Amino acid sequence: MTETQSPVIREVEARREALVSLCQDLIRIPTLNPPGRDYLEICEMLGGRLRGAGWQVELIRAEGTPGDSDTWPRWNMVARYEGARPGECVHFNSHHDVVEVGHGWTVPPFDGVVKDGRVYGRGACDMKGGLAASVIAAEAFIAANPDFAGAVEISATADEETGGYGGVAYLAERGYFDPERVQHVIIPEPLNKDRICLGHRGVWWAEIETHGRIAHGSMPFLGDSAIRHMGAVLEEIEATLYPLLASKHTAMPVVPEGARQSTLNINSIHGGEREPEDGYTGLPAPCVADRCRIVIDRRFLIEEDIDDVKAEVRSLLEKVKADRPGFDYEVRELFEVIPSMTDEDAPVVRSTAAAIEKVLGKRPDYVVSPGTYDQKHIDRIGRLKNCIAYGPGILDLAHQPDEWVGIDDMVDSAGVMALVLEELLT
């Protein structure tokens, strides 16, 4: 950290141990999603810390949203600290949920182990390190600038890993990100401390089902295999759609380089009989498959129209139908997000860029995420364009075994966030 003389930076540095401890405490609450474990506990822990320091704290359950139930309620926390004078509001939004642990760990995933200048654990990088850094940044800023103008908000929200509908989307629908209430938003996602993420590509998920007719497996000519029909769809995707997508490139600064073109992933394929129950030792029944389904994940560019994205797939299916006797299909749309990108001249971008230069001694890189995150809801539902992702951590470590966040990276990012607050609120 090069900006050593600033009082707010000294306040951040003085809180280094507190930052590490807070990150560890957050990791030790295993907010696994699915199913949505310990959401209330993490909100109460954070809310209690902030309330004790004079923040106004709300705990908000997103009732009726996907996944919400009495067993697994979707809890969110929003905390607000009012300044001494009227002014604008800067909001730090972090999701508190983490993905499954998976295999291959060499450290306990929920112990918050510290070694070699890193904090290890599921969610350390994505994004409890960023959440902890934003809290420390706000506390340091308030300590150094008690008479600041405006307000600071911190939120810890649910379900970003599964779409954000029980978190930021729910809050945005209720006005928490209305531009009259909040003017600047920073989402501390792990995109490297010297990068500013301006937005993300678009996504369309859909399920394609091919139809067939069941028959005895010894006489498949009396049936019609939906799996064979799906094979024809997959062949057409390989032959025509993948080459088409590879020809589409964007001016968006998407990272990594391979994501600057349109992409399609086939998430899953299921056909014929159900998978046997665990412990079943018998053989499958001899049947021709009468149904086969794939789920596709189409990522598209800001230069593309979503209606054209959908039309490409339907046109492909119609071509297969015209060429293949007995072929029939259904398309069920599951999820869609329009691309989002904040302008480099937006106030929060300019302030963050200046702060990165002061703290790190270098100009930031401007990037766009290959996948979506909660900026989509702040932009489309909240109608707030002045939003970026900026935080500590290396994106490639997200969802990996032995996930970690660097302590120096958290401290530097907290310093950047604190300087942004000074720029915008003093």
C-alpha positions in Angstrom: 0.0 0.0 0.0 1.6 3.2 -1.2 -0.8 5.8 0.3 0.7 5.7 3.8 0.1 9.3 4.9 -3.6 9.5 4.6 -5.5 9.3 8.0 -8.1 7.0 6.6 -5.4 4.6 5.2 -3.8 4.6 8.7 -7.2 3.7 10.1 -7.4 0.8 7.7 -3.9 -0.4 8.5 -4.7 -0.3 12.2 -7.5 -2.7 11.6 -5.5 -5.4 9.8 -6.0 -7.9 12.6 -9.7 -7.0 12.9 -10.1 -7.6 9.1 -8.5 -11.0 9.3 -10.6 -11.9 12.3 -13.8 -10.8 10.7 -13.0 -12.7 7.5 -12.4 -15.8 9.7 -15.7 -15.3 11.6 -17.6 -15.1 8.3 -16.0 -18.2 6.9 -16.8 -20.2 10.1 -20.5 -19.7 9.4 -21.2 -22.3 6.7 -23.8 -20.5 4.6 -24.0 -23.3 2.0 -26.3 -22.7 -0.9 -28.1 -24.9 -1.6 -29.9 -25.4 0.6 -29.4 -21.9 2.3 -27.9 -22.8 5.6 -27.2 -20.4 8.5 -28.3 -17.3 6.6 -29.9 -15.8 9.7 -26.9 -16.5 11.8 -24.5 -14.6 9.5 -26.9 -11.7 9.2 -27.3 -11.5 13.0 -23.6 -11.7 13.5 -22.9 -8.8 11.1 -25.9 -6.8 12.2 -24.9 -7.1 15.9 -21.4 -5.8 15.1 -22.7 -2.8 13.1 -25.6 -2.0 15.4 -23.2 -1.8 18.3 -21.2 0.8 16.4 -24.2 3.0 15.8 -25.5 1.6 12.5 -29.3 1.2 11.8 -29.7 -2.4 10.9 -32.6 -4.3 9.2 -32.9 -8.0 8.8 -35.1 -8.8 5.9 -36.5 -12.2 4.9 -37.3 -12.6 1.2 -40.5 -14.6 1.7 -41.9 -16.4 -1.3 -38.7 -16.3 -3.3 -37.1 -19.4 -4.9 -35.7 -21.6 -2.2 -37.3 -19.7 0.7 -39.0 -22.0 3.3 -39.5 -22.2 7.0 -36.6 -24.6 7.0 -34.3 -22.6 4.8 -35.5 -18.9 5.1 -33.8 -16.4 2.8 -32.4 -13.7 5.2 -30.6 -10.5 4.2 -29.1 -7.7 6.2 -29.0 -4.0 5.3 -27.1 -1.6 7.6 -27.0 2.2 7.2 -24.8 4.8 8.9 -26.0 8.4 8.5 -23.4 11.2 8.3 -23.4 14.6 10.0 -24.8 16.4 6.9 -27.0 15.6 3.9 -25.3 14.0 1.0 -25.2 11.0 -1.3 -25.2 7.3 -0.3 -22.5 4.8 -1.1 -23.7 1.2 -0.7 -21.4 -1.9 -0.5 -23.3 -5.1 -1.4 -21.9 -8.6 -0.8 -23.5 -11.9 -1.0 -23.1 -14.1 2.1 -23.9 -17.5 0.5 -21.3 -19.9 -0.6 -21.3 -23.0 -2.9 -20.8 -26.6 -1.9 -17.4 -27.7 -0.5 -16.6 -30.4 -3.1 -13.5 -32.6 -2.8 -9.8 -32.1 -2.8 -9.4 -29.8 0.2 -6.1 -29.9 2.3 -7.4 -27.6 5.0 -10.8 -27.6 6.8 -13.1 -25.6 4.6 -14.9 -23.8 7.5 -12.1 -23.1 10.0 -10.8 -19.9 8.5 -7.2 -21.2 8.6 -4.5 -18.5 8.3 -1.2 -19.4 6.8 1.4 -17.9 4.4 -0.4 -14.5 4.4 -3.7 -16.0 3.3 -7.1 -16.9 4.9 -8.4 -20.2 3.6 -12.0 -21.5 3.5 -15.1 -21.9 1.4 -16.2 -18.4 0.5 -12.9 -16.8 1.5 -12.4 -15.4 -2.0 -16.0 -15.5 -3.1 -16.8 -13.3 -1.3 -16.5 -13.1 2.4 -13.0 -11.5 2.1 -14.7 -8.7 0.1 -17.5 -8.4 2.7 -15.0 -8.1 5.5 -13.0 -5.5 3.6 -16.0 -3.4 3.0 -17.0 -3.4 6.7 -13.4 -2.4 7.7 -13.3 0.3 5.0 -16.5 1.8 6.3 -15.4 1.7 9.9 -12.0 3.3 9.1 -13.7 6.0 7.0 -16.1 6.9 9.7 -13.3 7.0 12.3 -11.3 9.4 10.1 -14.2 11.5 8.9 -16.8 11.7 11.7 -18.5 14.8 10.1 -18.9 13.3 6.6 -21.9 14.1 4.4 -24.4 11.5 3.2 -24.7 7.9 4.3 -22.8 4.6 4.0 -24.7 1.3 3.6 -23.5 -2.3 3.8 -25.6 -5.2 2.8 -25.1 -9.0 3.1 -27.5 -10.7 0.8 -28.7 -14.2 0.0 -28.6 -16.5 -3.0 -26.3 -14.8 -5.4 -24.9 -18.2 -6.3 -28.3 -19.3 -7.4 -29.5 -16.1 -9.2 -29.9 -13.6 -6.4 -33.7 -13.7 -6.3 -33.8 -14.2 -2.6 -31.3 -11.4 -2.1 -30.6 -8.3 -4.2 -33.5 -8.9 -6.6 -35.9 -8.9 -3.6 -34.4 -5.8 -2.1 -34.3 -4.0 -5.5 -38.0 -4.7 -6.0 -38.7 -3.0 -2.6 -36.7 0.1 -3.5 -33.5 -0.5 -1.6 -31.5 0.4 -4.7 -33.7 3.2 -6.0 -31.4 6.0 -7.3 -33.2 8.4 -5.0 -32.1 6.4 -2.0 -28.7 5.1 -3.1 -26.4 6.8 -5.6 -23.2 4.6 -5.7 -22.9 0.8 -5.4 -19.7 -1.3 -5.1 -20.0 -5.1 -5.1 -16.8 -6.5 -3.6 -16.6 -9.6 -5.9 -13.1 -11.1 -6.3 -11.9 -9.7 -9.6 -8.3 -8.7 -8.4 -7.6 -5.6 -6.4 -6.2 -3.7 -9.5 -9.3 -4.2 -11.6 -12.6 -2.5 -11.9 -15.4 -4.7 -13.2 -17.9 -2.6 -15.2 -20.5 -5.3 -15.8 -21.1 -8.8 -17.2 -22.3 -10.7 -20.3 -25.9 -11.8 -20.8 -27.2 -15.3 -20.2 -30.1 -17.4 -21.4 -30.8 -20.8 -19.9 -33.3 -23.1 -21.5 -34.3 -26.8 -21.4 -34.7 -28.6 -24.8 -36.7 -31.8 -24.7 -37.0 -34.2 -27.6 -40.0 -36.6 -27.8 -40.1 -40.3 -28.7 -42.2 -43.4 -28.2 -41.5 -46.1 -25.6 -41.2 -49.7 -26.7 -39.4 -52.9 -25.7 -35.6 -52.6 -26.1 -35.5 -55.9 -28.0 -37.8 -54.3 -30.7 -36.6 -50.7 -30.9 -38.1 -50.4 -34.4 -41.6 -50.4 -32.7 -40.6 -47.3 -30.7 -38.9 -44.0 -31.4 -35.8 -43.0 -29.5 -35.8 -39.5 -28.0 -32.1 -40.0 -27.3 -31.4 -40.5 -31.0 -33.4 -37.4 -31.8 -31.3 -35.5 -29.2 -28.2 -36.9 -30.9 -29.3 -35.1 -34.1 -29.8 -31.9 -32.1 -26.3 -32.2 -30.7 -24.8 -32.9 -34.1 -26.5 -29.7 -35.5 -25.2 -27.7 -32.6 -21.7 -28.9 -33.3 -22.0 -28.3 -37.0 -23.7 -24.9 -37.2 -24.2 -23.2 -33.8 -20.7 -23.5 -32.3 -19.0 -22.1 -35.4 -21.6 -19.2 -35.5 -20.9 -18.3 -31.9 -17.2 -18.4 -32.4 -17.5 -15.7 -35.1 -19.2 -13.3 -32.7 -16.9 -11.0 -30.8 -17.4 -8.1 -28.4 -15.9 -4.7 -27.7 -16.6 -5.4 -24.0 -13.4 -6.0 -22.0 -14.5 -9.4 -20.9 -12.0 -11.6 -19.1 -10.7 -14.1 -19.8 -10.0 -13.6 -23.5 -12.0 -16.7 -24.6 -15.2 -15.1 -23.2 -15.0 -12.2 -25.6 -17.0 -14.4 -28.0 -20.4 -15.8 -27.6 -20.5 -19.2 -25.9 -22.8 -22.2 -25.3 -22.4 -24.8 -22.6 -24.6 -27.9 -22.4 -25.1 -28.2 -18.6 -26.8 -31.6 -18.5 -28.4 -34.4 -20.5 -31.0 -36.8 -19.2 -32.8 -39.4 -21.3 -34.8 -42.6 -20.9 -35.1 -44.2 -17.5 -34.5 -42.3 -14.3 -31.2 -42.8 -12.5 -31.5 -45.7 -10.1 -31.9 -45.0 -6.4 -28.8 -45.3 -4.2 -28.2 -48.9 -3.2 -30.2 -50.4 -6.1 -28.3 -53.4 -7.5 -30.6 -54.6 -10.2 -30.4 -54.1 -14.0 -32.2 -51.4 -16.0 -35.4 -52.2 -17.8 -35.2 -52.7 -21.6 -37.0 -49.7 -22.9 -36.7 -47.2 -25.8 -36.4 -43.7 -24.4 -39.5 -41.6 -25.0 -38.0 -38.4 -23.5 -34.6 -36.8 -23.6 -33.7 -33.4 -22.2 -30.7 -31.1 -22.2 -30.1 -27.8 -20.4 -28.2 -25.1 -22.3 -26.3 -22.1 -20.9 -26.0 -19.5 -23.6 -23.8 -16.5 -22.8 -24.2 -13.6 -25.1 -22.7 -10.2 -25.7 -23.9 -6.6 -25.4 -23.9 -6.4 -29.2 -26.5 -9.2 -29.4 -30.3 -9.0 -29.0 -31.8 -11.7 -26.7 -34.6 -12.4 -29.2 -32.0 -13.2 -31.8 -30.2 -15.4 -29.4 -33.3 -17.4 -28.8 -34.2 -17.5 -32.5 -30.9 -19.1 -33.4 -31.7 -22.1 -31.2 -35.3 -22.4 -32.4 -34.2 -22.1 -36.0 -31.7 -24.9 -35.4 -34.4 -27.1 -33.9 -36.8 -26.4 -36.8 -34.0 -27.4 -39.3 -33.6 -30.7 -37.5 -37.4 -31.2 -37.5 -37.6 -30.5 -41.3 -34.8 -33.1 -42.0 -35.8 -35.8 -39.5 -39.0 -37.9 -39.7 -40.9 -38.1 -36.4 -38.8 -35.4 -34.7 -40.6 -33.2 -32.2 -39.4 -31.0 -29.4 -40.2 -28.5 -26.7 -38.2 -25.5 -25.4 -38.7 -24.3 -21.8 -37.0 -21.1 -20.9 -35.5 -21.1 -17.4 -33.5 -17.9 -16.9 -32.4 -14.8 -18.7 -30.2 -11.8 -17.9 -29.5 -8.9 -20.3 -25.8 -7.8 -20.4 -24.9 -4.8 -18.2 -21.9 -2.4 -18.4 -21.3 0.8 -16.5 -19.7 3.7 -18.3 -16.0 4.3 -17.4 -17.0 8.0 -16.8 -19.5 7.1 -14.1 -18.7 8.7 -10.7 -18.1 5.4 -8.8 -15.7 4.3 -11.6 -13.7 7.5 -11.6 -13.5 7.5 -7.8 -12.4 3.9 -7.6 -9.8 4.3 -10.3 -8.3 7.3 -8.5 -8.2 5.3 -5.3 -6.5 2.4 -6.9 -3.8 4.7 -8.3 -3.2 6.1 -4.8 -3.1 2.8 -3.0 -1.4 0.6 -5.6 0.5 3.1 -7.6 -0.9 2.0 -10.9 -3.8 2.6 -13.2 -6.6 0.0 -13.0 -7.6 -2.4 -15.6 -11.3 -2.2 -16.7 -12.9 -5.6 -17.2 -16.2 -7.3 -17.7 -17.2 -10.6 -16.1 -17.9 -13.6 -18.2 -20.7 -14.6 -15.9 -23.4 -12.6 -14.2 -23.6 -11.4 -10.6 -25.9 -9.2 -8.7 -25.2 -6.0 -10.7 -27.9 -7.4 -13.0 -30.7 -6.7 -10.4 -29.3 -3.4 -9.3 -29.3 -2.3 -13.0 -32.5 -3.8 -14.3 -34.8 -3.7 -11.3 -33.2 -1.0 -9.2 -32.6 1.2 -12.3 -29.2 2.2 -10.8 -26.5 2.4 -13.4 -23.7 3.8 -11.2 -22.6 0.3 -10.0 -19.3 -1.7 -10.3 -17.7 -4.8 -8.9 -14.4 -4.2 -7.1 -12.9 -6.3 -4.3 -10.0 -8.5 -3.2 -9.4 -12.0 -4.4 -8.6 -13.9 -7.6 -11.7 -15.0 -9.5 -10.1 -18.2 -10.6 -10.0 -19.4 -7.0 -13.8 -19.1 -6.6 -15.6 -22.5 -6.1 -12.2 -24.3 -6.0 -10.9 -26.5 -3.2 -8.5 -24.7 -0.8 -10.1 -21.4 -1.7 -8.2 -18.5 -0.2 -8.0 -14.7 -0.1 -4.7 -12.8 0.5 -4.5 -10.7 3.7 -2.5 -7.9 1.9 -5.1 -7.9 -0.9 -8.0 -7.4 1.6 -6.1 -4.6 3.3 -5.3 -2.9 0.0 -8.9 -3.3 -1.2 -10.2 -1.9 2.1 -7.9 1.1 1.6 -9.3 1.7 -1.9 -12.9 1.5 -0.7 -12.2 3.9 2.2 -10.7 6.4 -0.2 -13.7 6.1 -2.5 -15.9 7.0 0.5 -13.7 10.0 1.2 -13.9 11.1 -2.5 -17.7 10.8 -2.7 -18.9 11.8 0.8 -16.5 14.5 2.1 
